[in-house]
Amino acid sequence: MNDCLPGFGRHRGYPPRYGWLRKVYDALLQDPAALRRPDATVVLGVGKSMVPSMAFWSQAFGLATRNGQGLVPTDRARWLLDDETGADPYLELDASLWLLHWWLVSARPCHVPTWRYLFGYSPLSRSSRTETQGRLAAAAEAAGLRTPASSVLVSDIACLVSMYAPGDRSAANIEDELSNPFRTLHLLDPEPPADRMADRSHLVVLRRTAGRHCPAPVQVYASLDFAARIAGPGVGSISLARLASDSLGPGRLLLIGTADLRRALHQIADRHGGLAVVESGDGQETLVYSCPPALLAVDVLAGAYPSLRPTTSRVAEKGSSPSRP
């Protein structure tokens, strides 16, 4: 948690709901102080307690940043949400949810230390709420952070499970299901004990193979994004083993198995001149990139968005610099 902000529970108990990120983006385009105005609940169409949660999530995903007392949309937000040129203004594609998840848990600094720990560092695929609380408290202490109160960690774990784990499909919960878009990624499984069916945060169960459904362009984007941070901004290479197993790499944070990540890298490299997957004499595979990885990542990511494909230039072929998400 060394590169996480020292804050737990800042989501106020609400996971990001359908339409929230778009509503905040539109409001901030009109007024950086929109979320601080007395009529913010009217502008956003939500209850008073949800407004600070919406502000938090917009910053946690990197879609808004502080500007004095207000918030302004980032270049990333414009790349994704702009009405005319945005890749997916209404977040209709699963690729956007996978991308947002990557931005959330890989961010530096990371706004959600519980999320970062669970996906990147937890040694267990299945753990009880009590075990998870204990490990989180120990991780915070090891990073020099103030140990969160037990009630705050309970809220964090419950919010995380509510965000990602599918609920039951009963009519009573259909609205809850529809309002939590990240559940479609199935990164977590709900496994409450038989006598406590309402307590979906009792067990936290990671689906270690969930990332196989992540679109190949997003997997490779995350790989190049990670390489840019770890290996530097210039041309170079990074091993498949590190991409798959590093605590902050796409394999761990996106729950992608080595075989699935290898398949995605080969698929994109086969049709992109700036990438190659090379096997060494000892059988180790390496992703080699002949362009700055941050620029190449943006170019690769466009493959997941039909609206961008006709106009996005090929970095490897033309040396241009597309807008960066």
WOHU-V17722 format. One record per residue. RES is the residue in three letters. OMEGA is omega in whole degrees, 0 to 359 (none if undefined). Layout:
{{RES	OMEGA} {RES	OMEGA}}
This chain:
{{MET	184} {ASN	179} {ASP	175} {CYS	173} {LEU	184} {PRO	182} {GLY	175} {PHE	174} {GLY	183} {ARG	177} {HIS	180} {ARG	178} {GLY	182} {TYR	169} {PRO	180} {PRO	183} {ARG	181} {TYR	176} {GLY	183} {TRP	185} {LEU	178} {ARG	180} {LYS	179} {VAL	180} {TYR	180} {ASP	182} {ALA	183} {LEU	174} {LEU	181} {GLN	186} {ASP	179} {PRO	180} {ALA	186} {ALA	184} {LEU	179} {ARG	182} {ARG	178} {PRO	182} {ASP	182} {ALA	180} {THR	178} {VAL	181} {VAL	185} {LEU	179} {GLY	181} {VAL	176} {GLY	185} {LYS	183} {SER	182} {MET	184} {VAL	179} {PRO	176} {SER	178} {MET	178} {ALA	180} {PHE	184} {TRP	179} {SER	177} {GLN	182} {ALA	178} {PHE	181} {GLY	181} {LEU	178} {ALA	179} {THR	182} {ARG	174} {ASN	187} {GLY	179} {GLN	183} {GLY	177} {LEU	176} {VAL	177} {PRO	178} {THR	174} {ASP	178} {ARG	180} {ALA	179} {ARG	179} {TRP	185} {LEU	195} {LEU	181} {ASP	184} {ASP	187} {GLU	186} {THR	184} {GLY	181} {ALA	182} {ASP	189} {PRO	183} {TYR	176} {LEU	182} {GLU	184} {LEU	176} {ASP	180} {ALA	181} {SER	178} {LEU	176} {TRP	180} {LEU	179} {LEU	177} {HIS	178} {TRP	179} {TRP	183} {LEU	189} {VAL	180} {SER	186} {ALA	173} {ARG	359} {PRO	179} {CYS	182} {HIS	186} {VAL	184} {PRO	178} {THR	178} {TRP	181} {ARG	181} {TYR	186} {LEU	184} {PHE	186} {GLY	192} {TYR	183} {SER	180} {PRO	185} {LEU	173} {SER	181} {ARG	179} {SER	177} {SER	177} {ARG	181} {THR	178} {GLU	181} {THR	177} {GLN	181} {GLY	180} {ARG	178} {LEU	179} {ALA	179} {ALA	180} {ALA	178} {ALA	179} {GLU	180} {ALA	180} {ALA	180} {GLY	179} {LEU	176} {ARG	182} {THR	182} {PRO	174} {ALA	180} {SER	182} {SER	179} {VAL	179} {LEU	175} {VAL	179} {SER	179} {ASP	183} {ILE	179} {ALA	180} {CYS	180} {LEU	179} {VAL	179} {SER	181} {MET	191} {TYR	187} {ALA	178} {PRO	175} {GLY	177} {ASP	186} {ARG	181} {SER	180} {ALA	182} {ALA	185} {ASN	184} {ILE	179} {GLU	178} {ASP	179} {GLU	183} {LEU	184} {SER	181} {ASN	189} {PRO	185} {PHE	176} {ARG	181} {THR	178} {LEU	177} {HIS	179} {LEU	178} {LEU	172} {ASP	174} {PRO	177} {GLU	177} {PRO	175} {PRO	186} {ALA	183} {ASP	181} {ARG	186} {MET	182} {ALA	184} {ASP	184} {ARG	178} {SER	182} {HIS	175} {LEU	176} {VAL	187} {VAL	178} {LEU	174} {ARG	189} {ARG	179} {THR	184} {ALA	185} {GLY	178} {ARG	178} {HIS	177} {CYS	181} {PRO	182} {ALA	179} {PRO	179} {VAL	176} {GLN	182} {VAL	174} {TYR	180} {ALA	179} {SER	179} {LEU	176} {ASP	177} {PHE	180} {ALA	180} {ALA	180} {ARG	187} {ILE	186} {ALA	179} {GLY	187} {PRO	184} {GLY	178} {VAL	182} {GLY	183} {SER	176} {ILE	185} {SER	176} {LEU	180} {ALA	180} {ARG	177} {LEU	185} {ALA	190} {SER	180} {ASP	184} {SER	181} {LEU	179} {GLY	182} {PRO	180} {GLY	181} {ARG	188} {LEU	179} {LEU	179} {LEU	180} {ILE	175} {GLY	182} {THR	181} {ALA	180} {ASP	178} {LEU	177} {ARG	180} {ARG	180} {ALA	180} {LEU	179} {HIS	182} {GLN	181} {ILE	181} {ALA	182} {ASP	182} {ARG	181} {HIS	185} {GLY	183} {GLY	185} {LEU	173} {ALA	174} {VAL	187} {VAL	178} {GLU	180} {SER	182} {GLY	180} {ASP	176} {GLY	179} {GLN	181} {GLU	183} {THR	173} {LEU	181} {VAL	180} {TYR	186} {SER	177} {CYS	175} {PRO	187} {PRO	181} {ALA	178} {LEU	180} {LEU	180} {ALA	180} {VAL	181} {ASP	179} {VAL	183} {LEU	180} {ALA	179} {GLY	179} {ALA	187} {TYR	181} {PRO	183} {SER	182} {LEU	187} {ARG	183} {PRO	188} {THR	182} {THR	180} {SER	177} {ARG	182} {VAL	184} {ALA	185} {GLU	187} {LYS	177} {GLY	181} {SER	183} {SER	179} {PRO	179} {SER	185} {ARG	172} {PRO	none}}
